[in-house]
Amino acid sequence: MTRFPNYPMLDVLIVGAGPAGAVAAMLLARAGARVRLVDRADFPRDKLCGDTVNPGTLARLRRLGIGAAVDARGLRVDGMLVTGERGTAIEGRYPRGLFGRAILRRDLDWLLLQQAVQAGSQFDPHVAVRDAIVDASQHGPVVVGARVGHSGSTRELHARVTIAADGRRSTVAFGLGLARHPNVPRRWAIGAYFDGVRHVSDTCLTPETINAETAERAEPKNSLRVPRVLRCTSVLGEMHVRKGRYIGVAPVPGGATNVCLVKPSHPADGDLRDPAALLTRELARDPLLRDRFADARLIAPPVVLGPLAIDVQPAAIDGLLLAGDAAGFIDPMTGDGLRFAIHGGELAASAALDALARGWPGVHARLAESRRREFGGKWRFNRTLRALVASPRAVDAAATAARLAPSLLRAIISRAGDCDLARQA
């Protein structure tokens, strides 16, 4: 997109076109707001992610009207295989009739962005946000838009509401002093795609899936057209919990396998300087994974992300809302990042409509309460699991409990998959 017109005043400016930003843009445009969505990247683009959508999140996507498109482009995920130390392995199937999807993030984000544009949002790629525009002439500071860079020039975009959905390194949130990296935990994620992986089930992939062309090869870069249908089979997501680290494994459409290692690391460690060697070494030394990856090869260089943890203060600045990872990054262990991004985008859109209709008094308090109500239980659940992985004794105890009472782990898998939310849909 080459044109970059200036509007006198937008209703809503959304920074970041990932799931949270695209969902917010979609809902606001459907409600009649004049929305502009900007991102430093062009789409479709790759993104480090576990590439899985759990049953609860899939149900929410159906409510947004794109469930069928996700079904057509994703592999059906019927549950999780969770392994621990000393050979413990528990397969937990989601309750009858419920399933998730394994779908490439570039495809999911592309679908959501296409829906936002179809709803009436304007999307501008290759736009880098410099900082928020703050009006300090009123009783308190008010965000009235953002300064952005495009084609070598800097200009201002003014809006009644600005939604920062620009990720865990949010220029807006960090620039306003709302976000910081805590000293602990200091975890990093290393993600990559492999081919030639032997899967736990020979029904994971079919020749049709392996030979199918991926969407981005067929579509012009800026067409915002939906990728071609990819037929799918059933798979299990995998989480291999080890002392101090865990490895997620998920087959994805096209025959590849997504692998994501999450482990603590510090700058002096040096092991992140060669992420391919680190990932290969971790897989080779794991007794349950080494044989399955013996003939595997990396398709592309790994992506490194970290430190993962972000502490974010509630954004009680009028004119500004935070959504997605900009509102607080979620450790990817339970695959909740997409759920919080998509539903967080919905909540931000609702708060923006509230502010547009009635002004800012009470908007931030109501949004904070909505987020606590919708996410609080899962936040506590995730903190418990992260603490378990960080403790060698806890991992040993959990492995013993799983052997003695596998139904307990299956209940945890159901909870991690937000199956209660899927049933309510």
Protein Blocks (a to p, Z undefined) as FASTA:
>chain_A
ZZdcddfbafbdcehjbfklmmmmmmmmmnopacddddfbdcddddddehiacfklmmmm
mmnopmmmmmmmpccdfbdcdddeehiacdddddehiacddddfklmmmmmmmmmmmnop
acdehiacfbdcddfkbmbdcdebdcddeehiacddddfbdcdfebjklfklmmnopacc
dfbdcddddddddehiacfbfklpcfklmmpccfklmpcfklopacdddddddddddddd
dehiacdddddehhiacddddddddfklommmmmmlmmmmmmmmpmklmmmmmmgccfbd
cdddddfbdcddddfbghiacehjlnopcdfklopmmmmmmmmmmmmmmmmmmmmmnojn
hklmmmmmmmmmmmmmmmmmmmmmmmmmmpmklmmmmmmmmmmmmmlmmmmmmmmnommm
mmmZZ
